[in-house]
Amino acid sequence: MEIIFLTWLILAIGVAGFADIRGRSAAGYGLLAFFLSPVIGLIVLLVIPDLAEEAKKEQARLLDEDRREEERRRQHELELESLRAITHSTQPASQNAAAASSTIVSIADELEKLAALRDKGVLTEVEFIKMKMDLLAPKA
């Protein structure tokens, strides 16, 4: 009789350890296995989802999202830097009338490019307005 009780207790402790590995309450499943049956406790553990595995998957998903968001931010910064370089490029002060008209056309082209980037969502409305004002500001 004592051997049966000790075997029962050892199996219940084993179920408790398995429950802990699967992210479940070791004490709760140990008691379930002890009072009902270690076999029933084991069956219940095998049927319900593994919380530890789900937590690992969720953590991996969040890390992947963070990496993608960081890549988007980096790409956005590169595009903004190239736009700043375009808007801050200056031309020599001694230009003739033909060169001045090409500058106006160039500014119009740049405004169209900025508007297209804003429409695609690369630029926010505030960034668009700031860059537009930089383009239209008189050059000293």
Phi, psi and chi 1 to 4 in degrees:
 res  aa     phi    psi   chi1   chi2   chi3   chi4
   1 MET       -  -39.2 -173.4   69.7  166.0      -
   2 GLU   -66.9  -34.6  -70.4  177.2   14.9      -
   3 ILE   -65.2  -40.1  -68.4  179.2      -      -
   4 ILE   -63.9  -45.4  -66.6  173.5      -      -
   5 PHE   -62.6  -44.5  177.9   75.0      -      -
   6 LEU   -65.1  -40.2  -75.2  175.7      -      -
   7 THR   -63.0  -44.3  -54.7      -      -      -
   8 TRP   -58.8  -46.2 -168.4  -88.9      -      -
   9 LEU   -64.3  -43.9 -178.5   62.8      -      -
  10 ILE   -63.8  -41.6  -69.2  170.1      -      -
  11 LEU   -65.0  -39.4  -70.1  173.6      -      -
  12 ALA   -64.4  -39.2      -      -      -      -
  13 ILE   -66.1  -38.1  -69.2  171.1      -      -
  14 GLY   -62.4  -41.4      -      -      -      -
  15 VAL   -63.5  -40.2  168.6      -      -      -
  16 ALA   -61.7  -42.9      -      -      -      -
  17 GLY   -63.7  -41.0      -      -      -      -
  18 PHE   -65.0  -38.5 -174.5   60.3      -      -
  19 ALA   -62.8  -40.3      -      -      -      -
  20 ASP   -63.9  -40.7 -171.6   47.7      -      -
  21 ILE   -62.5  -35.4  -69.2  170.5      -      -
  22 ARG   -86.8    8.8  -67.6 -179.3   55.9   95.9
  23 GLY    81.3   19.6      -      -      -      -
  24 ARG  -108.1  171.4  -59.9  -68.1  177.6  167.4
  25 SER   -71.6  116.5  169.5      -      -      -
  26 ALA   -66.4  -42.5      -      -      -      -
  27 ALA   -64.4  -44.7      -      -      -      -
  28 GLY   -62.3  -47.4      -      -      -      -
  29 TYR   -74.0  -28.6  -79.4   92.6      -      -
  30 GLY   -64.3  -43.8      -      -      -      -
  31 LEU   -66.3  -41.7  -70.9  173.0      -      -
  32 LEU   -58.0  -46.8  173.5   78.5      -      -
  33 ALA   -66.9  -36.2      -      -      -      -
  34 PHE   -70.2  -45.0 -178.8   74.9      -      -
  35 PHE   -82.8  -35.5  -73.3  114.8      -      -
  36 LEU   -93.9  -69.6  -67.1 -179.8      -      -
  37 SER  -177.5  139.6  166.1      -      -      -
  38 PRO   -61.2  -31.3  -24.7   33.0      -      -
  39 VAL   -67.2  -44.0  174.5      -      -      -
  40 ILE   -64.2  -43.9  -69.9  174.1      -      -
  41 GLY   -59.5  -40.8      -      -      -      -
  42 LEU   -67.4  -41.6 -173.5   60.1      -      -
  43 ILE   -62.1  -44.2  -70.3  171.5      -      -
  44 VAL   -60.9  -43.3  169.2      -      -      -
  45 LEU   -63.5  -36.5  -85.8  173.0      -      -
  46 LEU   -75.0  -25.4  -68.2  173.1      -      -
  47 VAL   -82.1  -39.1  169.5      -      -      -
  48 ILE   -78.8  156.3   60.7  173.2      -      -
  49 PRO   -64.5  151.0  -13.7   22.0      -      -
  50 ASP   -82.9  107.7 -176.6   -4.1      -      -
  51 LEU   -67.5  -35.5  -70.4 -178.8      -      -
  52 ALA   -63.8  -41.6      -      -      -      -
  53 GLU   -67.8  -39.5 -172.7   65.5   32.0      -
  54 GLU   -65.1  -37.9  -71.5  178.6    8.9      -
  55 ALA   -65.3  -39.3      -      -      -      -
  56 LYS   -64.3  -42.5  -72.7  177.5 -172.1  174.5
  57 LYS   -63.7  -42.2  -73.2  179.4 -175.8  176.4
  58 GLU   -64.1  -41.3 -179.8   66.0   16.7      -
  59 GLN   -64.3  -40.9 -173.9  178.4   17.3      -
  60 ALA   -64.9  -39.0      -      -      -      -
  61 ARG   -64.6  -42.4 -174.3 -173.1   65.4   76.9
  62 LEU   -65.9  -39.7  -70.2  173.6      -      -
  63 LEU   -63.6  -40.1  -75.9  173.1      -      -
  64 ASP   -65.0  -41.4 -169.5   43.6      -      -
  65 GLU   -62.0  -42.3  -89.4 -176.2   23.5      -
  66 ASP   -61.7  -41.8  -72.2  -15.3      -      -
  67 ARG   -63.6  -43.5  -77.6 -171.3 -154.1  114.4
  68 ARG   -64.9  -41.0  -81.0 -173.8  -91.0  156.5
  69 GLU   -64.3  -40.8 -178.2   63.0   28.8      -
  70 GLU   -63.5  -40.4 -175.1   60.6   34.3      -
  71 GLU   -64.0  -40.9  179.0   62.5   27.7      -
  72 ARG   -62.2  -43.4  -95.5 -172.3 -109.3  128.3
  73 ARG   -62.6  -43.2  -81.4 -168.5 -154.8  121.1
  74 ARG   -63.3  -43.1 -164.8  162.8   29.5   97.1
  75 GLN   -63.9  -40.3 -173.4   65.1   29.8      -
  76 HIS   -63.0  -43.0 -178.0   71.7      -      -
  77 GLU   -63.5  -40.1  -75.3  -61.4  -41.3      -
  78 LEU   -62.4  -42.4  -71.7  173.1      -      -
  79 GLU   -66.0  -39.1  -70.2  170.3   -8.3      -
  80 LEU   -65.1  -40.5  -74.9  177.3      -      -
  81 GLU   -62.0  -41.7  -75.0  -59.2  -43.2      -
  82 SER   -66.7  -36.0   66.9      -      -      -
  83 LEU   -67.7  -39.5  -73.0  172.4      -      -
  84 ARG   -63.7  -38.9  -74.1 -174.6 -171.2  114.3
  85 ALA   -63.7  -38.6      -      -      -      -
  86 ILE   -66.8  -44.9  -69.1  170.1      -      -
  87 THR   -73.6  -25.2   58.3      -      -      -
  88 HIS   -96.1    1.5  -71.2   89.4      -      -
  89 SER   -72.8  131.2   63.6      -      -      -
  90 THR  -112.2  153.4   58.5      -      -      -
  91 GLN  -109.2  157.8  -63.4 -179.2   -4.0      -
  92 PRO   -58.0  149.9  -18.3   25.5      -      -
  93 ALA   -70.8  -27.7      -      -      -      -
  94 SER   -91.3   81.4   58.4      -      -      -
  95 GLN  -115.5  149.4  -66.0  179.1  -25.1      -
  96 ASN   -88.6 -178.7   56.7   21.4      -      -
  97 ALA   -64.2  -37.4      -      -      -      -
  98 ALA   -65.0  -40.7      -      -      -      -
  99 ALA   -66.9  -36.1      -      -      -      -
 100 ALA   -64.9  -40.7      -      -      -      -
 101 SER   -68.8  -33.4   68.7      -      -      -
 102 SER   -69.3  -29.9   70.7      -      -      -
 103 THR   -65.6  -40.5  -57.4      -      -      -
 104 ILE   -63.5  -43.9  -66.8  171.1      -      -
 105 VAL   -63.0  -40.5  172.0      -      -      -
 106 SER   -62.2  -42.3  173.1      -      -      -
 107 ILE   -63.8  -41.0  -69.0  174.5      -      -
 108 ALA   -62.2  -41.5      -      -      -      -
 109 ASP   -62.7  -42.6  -69.2  -20.5      -      -
 110 GLU   -64.9  -38.0  -64.1  -55.8  -38.4      -
 111 LEU   -64.2  -39.4  -75.0  173.1      -      -
 112 GLU   -63.7  -41.0  -74.0  179.1   14.4      -
 113 LYS   -63.6  -43.4  -70.9  177.0 -172.7  176.0
 114 LEU   -62.6  -41.9  -72.2  173.3      -      -
 115 ALA   -63.4  -39.8      -      -      -      -
 116 ALA   -64.1  -40.7      -      -      -      -
 117 LEU   -66.2  -37.3  -71.6  171.0      -      -
 118 ARG   -64.7  -43.3 -179.9 -160.9   54.7 -159.4
 119 ASP   -64.7  -32.6  -65.3  -18.7      -      -
 120 LYS   -77.7  -12.9  -73.2 -164.5  -57.5 -172.2
 121 GLY    93.0    6.0      -      -      -      -
 122 VAL   -71.9  -38.9  173.2      -      -      -
 123 LEU  -108.4  144.4  -68.5  175.3      -      -
 124 THR   -81.7  168.9   64.8      -      -      -
 125 GLU   -62.0  -38.7 -171.4   65.4   30.6      -
 126 VAL   -66.3  -44.7  173.3      -      -      -
 127 GLU   -62.6  -40.5  -68.6  168.7  -25.5      -
 128 PHE   -60.6  -47.2  169.8   74.5      -      -
 129 ILE   -64.5  -41.8  -68.9  171.3      -      -
 130 LYS   -62.4  -45.5 -177.5 -178.4 -179.7  -46.5
 131 MET   -68.6  -34.6  -70.4 -176.7  174.7      -
 132 LYS   -64.6  -42.2 -179.4  172.6  111.6  176.6
 133 MET   -65.7  -37.8  -64.8  -52.0  -74.9      -
 134 ASP   -62.3  -39.8  -72.5  -15.5      -      -
 135 LEU   -67.4  -40.4  -87.5  174.2      -      -
 136 LEU   -85.8  -10.9  -63.4  175.5      -      -
 137 ALA   -65.1  139.4      -      -      -      -
 138 PRO   -65.5  137.7   13.9  -19.1      -      -
 139 LYS   -85.9  132.3  -52.6  -84.9 -172.5 -149.4
 140 ALA   -90.7      -      -      -      -      -
